[in-house]
Amino acid sequence: MMGWNYGNMMGYQGFGVGTLFVLVLLVDLTLLGIWLWKQINKK
């Protein structure tokens, strides 16, 4: 249960900040993967 303080600060009662963090991380990794793929295909 790590959502006690962070959840209240950000207004996510009951919604884990961990879940939000994982979603952001997945989006970042996807964008990075697409960018790297484009860079590789250029050469």
PQR file with spaces between the fields and no chain letter, atoms N, CA, C, O and H, PARSE charges and radii, in Angstrom:
ATOM       1  N    MET     1       0.850   -1.202    0.000 -0.4000 1.5000
ATOM       2  CA   MET     1       0.000    0.000    0.000 -0.0000 2.0000
ATOM       3  C    MET     1       0.883    1.250    0.000  0.5500 1.7000
ATOM       4  O    MET     1       1.183    1.810    1.054 -0.5500 1.4000
ATOM       5  N    MET     2       1.284    1.666   -1.164 -0.4000 1.5000
ATOM       6  CA   MET     2       2.131    2.847   -1.239 -0.0000 2.0000
ATOM       7  C    MET     2       1.350    4.069   -1.709  0.5500 1.7000
ATOM       8  O    MET     2       1.939    5.132   -1.905 -0.5500 1.4000
ATOM       9  H    MET     2       1.041    1.211   -2.020  0.4000 1.0000
ATOM      10  N    GLY     3       0.051    3.942   -1.891 -0.4000 1.5000
ATOM      11  CA   GLY     3      -0.729    5.057   -2.427 -0.0000 2.0000
ATOM      12  C    GLY     3      -1.277    5.992   -1.355  0.5500 1.7000
ATOM      13  O    GLY     3      -2.098    6.859   -1.656 -0.5500 1.4000
ATOM      14  H    GLY     3      -0.428    3.079   -1.732  0.4000 1.0000
ATOM      15  N    TRP     4      -0.831    5.827   -0.098 -0.4000 1.5000
ATOM      16  CA   TRP     4      -1.408    6.627    0.983 -0.0000 2.0000
ATOM      17  C    TRP     4      -1.145    8.110    0.815  0.5500 1.7000
ATOM      18  O    TRP     4      -2.097    8.886    0.731 -0.5500 1.4000
ATOM      19  H    TRP     4      -0.164    5.123    0.146  0.4000 1.0000
ATOM      20  N    ASN     5       0.098    8.532    0.764 -0.4000 1.5000
ATOM      21  CA   ASN     5       0.393    9.967    0.729 -0.0000 2.0000
ATOM      22  C    ASN     5       0.325   10.517   -0.685  0.5500 1.7000
ATOM      23  O    ASN     5      -0.285   11.560   -0.917 -0.5500 1.4000
ATOM      24  H    ASN     5       0.871    7.902    0.833  0.4000 1.0000
ATOM      25  N    TYR     6       0.945    9.827   -1.629 -0.4000 1.5000
ATOM      26  CA   TYR     6       0.992   10.304   -3.001 -0.0000 2.0000
ATOM      27  C    TYR     6      -0.420   10.446   -3.569  0.5500 1.7000
ATOM      28  O    TYR     6      -0.729   11.427   -4.246 -0.5500 1.4000
ATOM      29  H    TYR     6       1.441    8.980   -1.440  0.4000 1.0000
ATOM      30  N    GLY     7      -1.270    9.460   -3.289 -0.4000 1.5000
ATOM      31  CA   GLY     7      -2.636    9.478   -3.795 -0.0000 2.0000
ATOM      32  C    GLY     7      -3.393   10.700   -3.325  0.5500 1.7000
ATOM      33  O    GLY     7      -4.117   11.321   -4.104 -0.5500 1.4000
ATOM      34  H    GLY     7      -1.019    8.663   -2.739  0.4000 1.0000
ATOM      35  N    ASN     8      -3.233   11.059   -2.038 -0.4000 1.5000
ATOM      36  CA   ASN     8      -3.938   12.214   -1.504 -0.0000 2.0000
ATOM      37  C    ASN     8      -3.387   13.514   -2.081  0.5500 1.7000
ATOM      38  O    ASN     8      -4.144   14.444   -2.358 -0.5500 1.4000
ATOM      39  H    ASN     8      -2.646   10.555   -1.405  0.4000 1.0000
ATOM      40  N    MET     9      -2.077   13.579   -2.260 -0.4000 1.5000
ATOM      41  CA   MET     9      -1.463   14.794   -2.787 -0.0000 2.0000
ATOM      42  C    MET     9      -1.941   15.067   -4.205  0.5500 1.7000
ATOM      43  O    MET     9      -2.202   16.215   -4.564 -0.5500 1.4000
ATOM      44  H    MET     9      -1.462   12.823   -2.034  0.4000 1.0000
ATOM      45  N    MET    10      -2.058   14.019   -5.012 -0.4000 1.5000
ATOM      46  CA   MET    10      -2.385   14.189   -6.418 -0.0000 2.0000
ATOM      47  C    MET    10      -3.885   14.066   -6.689  0.5500 1.7000
ATOM      48  O    MET    10      -4.326   14.229   -7.826 -0.5500 1.4000
ATOM      49  H    MET    10      -1.846   13.086   -4.720  0.4000 1.0000
ATOM      50  N    GLY    11      -4.650   13.786   -5.674 -0.4000 1.5000
ATOM      51  CA   GLY    11      -6.096   13.705   -5.841 -0.0000 2.0000
ATOM      52  C    GLY    11      -6.554   12.386   -6.424  0.5500 1.7000
ATOM      53  O    GLY    11      -7.626   12.314   -7.026 -0.5500 1.4000
ATOM      54  H    GLY    11      -4.292   13.653   -4.750  0.4000 1.0000
ATOM      55  N    TYR    12      -5.755   11.331   -6.254 -0.4000 1.5000
ATOM      56  CA   TYR    12      -6.133   10.008   -6.785 -0.0000 2.0000
ATOM      57  C    TYR    12      -6.484    9.072   -5.640  0.5500 1.7000
ATOM      58  O    TYR    12      -5.789    8.081   -5.416 -0.5500 1.4000
ATOM      59  H    TYR    12      -4.885   11.389   -5.765  0.4000 1.0000
ATOM      60  N    GLN    13      -7.553    9.373   -4.912 -0.4000 1.5000
ATOM      61  CA   GLN    13      -7.952    8.468   -3.838 -0.0000 2.0000
ATOM      62  C    GLN    13      -8.346    7.122   -4.418  0.5500 1.7000
ATOM      63  O    GLN    13      -9.253    7.031   -5.245 -0.5500 1.4000
ATOM      64  H    GLN    13      -8.117   10.179   -5.094  0.4000 1.0000
ATOM      65  N    GLY    14      -7.658    6.082   -3.978 -0.4000 1.5000
ATOM      66  CA   GLY    14      -8.000    4.740   -4.421 -0.0000 2.0000
ATOM      67  C    GLY    14      -7.302    4.350   -5.717  0.5500 1.7000
ATOM      68  O    GLY    14      -7.155    3.164   -6.011 -0.5500 1.4000
ATOM      69  H    GLY    14      -6.922    6.156   -3.306  0.4000 1.0000
ATOM      70  N    PHE    15      -6.869    5.343   -6.493 -0.4000 1.5000
ATOM      71  CA   PHE    15      -6.177    5.029   -7.746 -0.0000 2.0000
ATOM      72  C    PHE    15      -4.689    5.113   -7.502  0.5500 1.7000
ATOM      73  O    PHE    15      -4.171    6.177   -7.164 -0.5500 1.4000
ATOM      74  H    PHE    15      -6.988    6.307   -6.254  0.4000 1.0000
ATOM      75  N    GLY    16      -3.991    3.995   -7.672 -0.4000 1.5000
ATOM      76  CA   GLY    16      -2.572    3.940   -7.344 -0.0000 2.0000
ATOM      77  C    GLY    16      -1.735    4.800   -8.262  0.5500 1.7000
ATOM      78  O    GLY    16      -1.915    4.794   -9.480 -0.5500 1.4000
ATOM      79  H    GLY    16      -4.411    3.130   -7.947  0.4000 1.0000
ATOM      80  N    VAL    17      -0.815    5.541   -7.665 -0.4000 1.5000
ATOM      81  CA   VAL    17       0.133    6.316   -8.451 -0.0000 2.0000
ATOM      82  C    VAL    17       1.055    5.368   -9.200  0.5500 1.7000
ATOM      83  O    VAL    17       1.577    5.708  -10.262 -0.5500 1.4000
ATOM      84  H    VAL    17      -0.668    5.546   -6.676  0.4000 1.0000
ATOM      85  N    GLY    18       1.253    4.181   -8.647 -0.4000 1.5000
ATOM      86  CA   GLY    18       2.068    3.171   -9.314 -0.0000 2.0000
ATOM      87  C    GLY    18       1.493    2.818  -10.671  0.5500 1.7000
ATOM      88  O    GLY    18       2.227    2.644  -11.643 -0.5500 1.4000
ATOM      89  H    GLY    18       0.829    3.905   -7.785  0.4000 1.0000
ATOM      90  N    THR    19       0.148    2.711  -10.729 -0.4000 1.5000
ATOM      91  CA   THR    19      -0.506    2.400  -11.993 -0.0000 2.0000
ATOM      92  C    THR    19      -0.255    3.513  -12.999  0.5500 1.7000
ATOM      93  O    THR    19       0.059    3.252  -14.160 -0.5500 1.4000
ATOM      94  H    THR    19      -0.449    2.853   -9.939  0.4000 1.0000
ATOM      95  N    LEU    20      -0.397    4.765  -12.543 -0.4000 1.5000
ATOM      96  CA   LEU    20      -0.164    5.921  -13.404 -0.0000 2.0000
ATOM      97  C    LEU    20       1.276    5.929  -13.891  0.5500 1.7000
ATOM      98  O    LEU    20       1.546    6.184  -15.065 -0.5500 1.4000
ATOM      99  H    LEU    20      -0.652    4.977  -11.599  0.4000 1.0000
ATOM     100  N    PHE    21       2.207    5.643  -12.967 -0.4000 1.5000
ATOM     101  CA   PHE    21       3.632    5.631  -13.296 -0.0000 2.0000
ATOM     102  C    PHE    21       3.933    4.577  -14.359  0.5500 1.7000
ATOM     103  O    PHE    21       4.687    4.826  -15.300 -0.5500 1.4000
ATOM     104  H    PHE    21       1.988    5.435  -12.014  0.4000 1.0000
ATOM     105  N    VAL    22       3.330    3.392  -14.196 -0.4000 1.5000
ATOM     106  CA   VAL    22       3.550    2.304  -15.158 -0.0000 2.0000
ATOM     107  C    VAL    22       3.014    2.694  -16.533  0.5500 1.7000
ATOM     108  O    VAL    22       3.650    2.413  -17.549 -0.5500 1.4000
ATOM     109  H    VAL    22       2.718    3.189  -13.432  0.4000 1.0000
ATOM     110  N    LEU    23       1.849    3.339  -16.571 -0.4000 1.5000
ATOM     111  CA   LEU    23       1.273    3.756  -17.848 -0.0000 2.0000
ATOM     112  C    LEU    23       2.176    4.756  -18.547  0.5500 1.7000
ATOM     113  O    LEU    23       2.420    4.643  -19.748 -0.5500 1.4000
ATOM     114  H    LEU    23       1.332    3.567  -15.745  0.4000 1.0000
ATOM     115  N    VAL    24       2.675    5.742  -17.796 -0.4000 1.5000
ATOM     116  CA   VAL    24       3.577    6.749  -18.363 -0.0000 2.0000
ATOM     117  C    VAL    24       4.847    6.086  -18.871  0.5500 1.7000
ATOM     118  O    VAL    24       5.349    6.419  -19.944 -0.5500 1.4000
ATOM     119  H    VAL    24       2.477    5.834  -16.821  0.4000 1.0000
ATOM     120  N    LEU    25       5.367    5.133  -18.078 -0.4000 1.5000
ATOM     121  CA   LEU    25       6.589    4.428  -18.454 -0.0000 2.0000
ATOM     122  C    LEU    25       6.386    3.655  -19.760  0.5500 1.7000
ATOM     123  O    LEU    25       7.252    3.664  -20.635 -0.5500 1.4000
ATOM     124  H    LEU    25       4.959    4.863  -17.206  0.4000 1.0000
ATOM     125  N    LEU    26       5.235    2.986  -19.883 -0.4000 1.5000
ATOM     126  CA   LEU    26       4.943    2.223  -21.101 -0.0000 2.0000
ATOM     127  C    LEU    26       4.863    3.134  -22.316  0.5500 1.7000
ATOM     128  O    LEU    26       5.387    2.798  -23.378 -0.5500 1.4000
ATOM     129  H    LEU    26       4.532    2.979  -19.172  0.4000 1.0000
ATOM     130  N    VAL    27       4.212    4.286  -22.169 -0.4000 1.5000
ATOM     131  CA   VAL    27       4.094    5.242  -23.277 -0.0000 2.0000
ATOM     132  C    VAL    27       5.476    5.738  -23.680  0.5500 1.7000
ATOM     133  O    VAL    27       5.798    5.817  -24.866 -0.5500 1.4000
ATOM     134  H    VAL    27       3.787    4.558  -21.306  0.4000 1.0000
ATOM     135  N    ASP    28       6.298    6.075  -22.672 -0.4000 1.5000
ATOM     136  CA   ASP    28       7.660    6.552  -22.932 -0.0000 2.0000
ATOM     137  C    ASP    28       8.469    5.503  -23.687  0.5500 1.7000
ATOM     138  O    ASP    28       9.141    5.816  -24.669 -0.5500 1.4000
ATOM     139  H    ASP    28       6.037    6.011  -21.708  0.4000 1.0000
ATOM     140  N    LEU    29       8.401    4.267  -23.226 -0.4000 1.5000
ATOM     141  CA   LEU    29       9.166    3.195  -23.868 -0.0000 2.0000
ATOM     142  C    LEU    29       8.691    2.960  -25.302  0.5500 1.7000
ATOM     143  O    LEU    29       9.500    2.692  -26.190 -0.5500 1.4000
ATOM     144  H    LEU    29       7.855    4.012  -22.428  0.4000 1.0000
ATOM     145  N    THR    30       7.378    3.061  -25.526 -0.4000 1.5000
ATOM     146  CA   THR    30       6.833    2.881  -26.868 -0.0000 2.0000
ATOM     147  C    THR    30       7.331    3.975  -27.798  0.5500 1.7000
ATOM     148  O    THR    30       7.764    3.700  -28.917 -0.5500 1.4000
ATOM     149  H    THR    30       6.720    3.278  -24.805  0.4000 1.0000
ATOM     150  N    LEU    31       7.270    5.224  -27.328 -0.4000 1.5000
ATOM     151  CA   LEU    31       7.740    6.344  -28.144 -0.0000 2.0000
ATOM     152  C    LEU    31       9.231    6.230  -28.421  0.5500 1.7000
ATOM     153  O    LEU    31       9.684    6.497  -29.534 -0.5500 1.4000
ATOM     154  H    LEU    31       6.918    5.448  -26.419  0.4000 1.0000
ATOM     155  N    LEU    32       9.990    5.834  -27.412 -0.4000 1.5000
ATOM     156  CA   LEU    32      11.435    5.655  -27.577 -0.0000 2.0000
ATOM     157  C    LEU    32      11.725    4.562  -28.598  0.5500 1.7000
ATOM     158  O    LEU    32      12.614    4.705  -29.437 -0.5500 1.4000
ATOM     159  H    LEU    32       9.622    5.617  -26.507  0.4000 1.0000
ATOM     160  N    GLY    33      10.966    3.465  -28.520 -0.4000 1.5000
ATOM     161  CA   GLY    33      11.141    2.361  -29.454 -0.0000 2.0000
ATOM     162  C    GLY    33      10.855    2.793  -30.891  0.5500 1.7000
ATOM     163  O    GLY    33      11.600    2.444  -31.807 -0.5500 1.4000
ATOM     164  H    GLY    33      10.244    3.349  -27.838  0.4000 1.0000
ATOM     165  N    ILE    34       9.768    3.556  -31.087 -0.4000 1.5000
ATOM     166  CA   ILE    34       9.423    4.051  -32.424 -0.0000 2.0000
ATOM     167  C    ILE    34      10.516    4.972  -32.942  0.5500 1.7000
ATOM     168  O    ILE    34      10.902    4.883  -34.107 -0.5500 1.4000
ATOM     169  H    ILE    34       9.163    3.840  -30.343  0.4000 1.0000
ATOM     170  N    TRP    35      11.020    5.859  -32.083 -0.4000 1.5000
ATOM     171  CA   TRP    35      12.073    6.797  -32.473 -0.0000 2.0000
ATOM     172  C    TRP    35      13.350    6.064  -32.865  0.5500 1.7000
ATOM     173  O    TRP    35      13.967    6.375  -33.884 -0.5500 1.4000
ATOM     174  H    TRP    35      10.707    5.931  -31.136  0.4000 1.0000
ATOM     175  N    LEU    36      13.740    5.094  -32.050 -0.4000 1.5000
ATOM     176  CA   LEU    36      14.940    4.309  -32.355 -0.0000 2.0000
ATOM     177  C    LEU    36      14.774    3.543  -33.663  0.5500 1.7000
ATOM     178  O    LEU    36      15.703    3.467  -34.467 -0.5500 1.4000
ATOM     179  H    LEU    36      13.240    4.843  -31.222  0.4000 1.0000
ATOM     180  N    TRP    37      13.583    2.974  -33.870 -0.4000 1.5000
ATOM     181  CA   TRP    37      13.292    2.226  -35.088 -0.0000 2.0000
ATOM     182  C    TRP    37      13.434    3.124  -36.321  0.5500 1.7000
ATOM     183  O    TRP    37      13.979    2.704  -37.342 -0.5500 1.4000
ATOM     184  H    TRP    37      12.829    3.036  -33.217  0.4000 1.0000
ATOM     185  N    LYS    38      12.937    4.369  -36.217 -0.4000 1.5000
ATOM     186  CA   LYS    38      13.061    5.325  -37.317 -0.0000 2.0000
ATOM     187  C    LYS    38      14.521    5.679  -37.565  0.5500 1.7000
ATOM     188  O    LYS    38      14.956    5.776  -38.712 -0.5500 1.4000
ATOM     189  H    LYS    38      12.494    4.710  -35.388  0.4000 1.0000
ATOM     190  N    GLN    39      15.280    5.872  -36.479 -0.4000 1.5000
ATOM     191  CA   GLN    39      16.689    6.215  -36.606 -0.0000 2.0000
ATOM     192  C    GLN    39      17.445    5.090  -37.312  0.5500 1.7000
ATOM     193  O    GLN    39      18.284    5.349  -38.175 -0.5500 1.4000
ATOM     194  H    GLN    39      14.926    5.793  -35.547  0.4000 1.0000
ATOM     195  N    ILE    40      17.149    3.852  -36.948 -0.4000 1.5000
ATOM     196  CA   ILE    40      17.829    2.696  -37.545 -0.0000 2.0000
ATOM     197  C    ILE    40      17.458    2.571  -39.025  0.5500 1.7000
ATOM     198  O    ILE    40      18.307    2.253  -39.858 -0.5500 1.4000
ATOM     199  H    ILE    40      16.468    3.641  -36.247  0.4000 1.0000
ATOM     200  N    ASN    41      16.193    2.823  -39.344 -0.4000 1.5000
ATOM     201  CA   ASN    41      15.735    2.666  -40.731 -0.0000 2.0000
ATOM     202  C    ASN    41      16.268    3.752  -41.645  0.5500 1.7000
ATOM     203  O    ASN    41      16.325    3.562  -42.860 -0.5500 1.4000
ATOM     204  H    ASN    41      15.503    3.082  -38.667  0.4000 1.0000
ATOM     205  N    LYS    42      16.663    4.900  -41.078 -0.4000 1.5000
ATOM     206  CA   LYS    42      17.215    5.983  -41.885 -0.0000 2.0000
ATOM     207  C    LYS    42      18.533    5.566  -42.523  0.5500 1.7000
ATOM     208  O    LYS    42      18.824    5.933  -43.661 -0.5500 1.4000
ATOM     209  H    LYS    42      16.617    5.054  -40.091  0.4000 1.0000
ATOM     210  N    LYS    43      19.329    4.794  -41.782 -0.4000 1.5000
ATOM     211  CA   LYS    43      20.699    4.467  -42.233 -0.0000 2.0000
ATOM     212  C    LYS    43      20.772    3.345  -43.241  0.5500 1.7000
ATOM     213  O    LYS    43      21.862    2.986  -43.688 -0.5500 1.4000
ATOM     214  H    LYS    43      19.092    4.496  -40.858  0.4000 1.0000
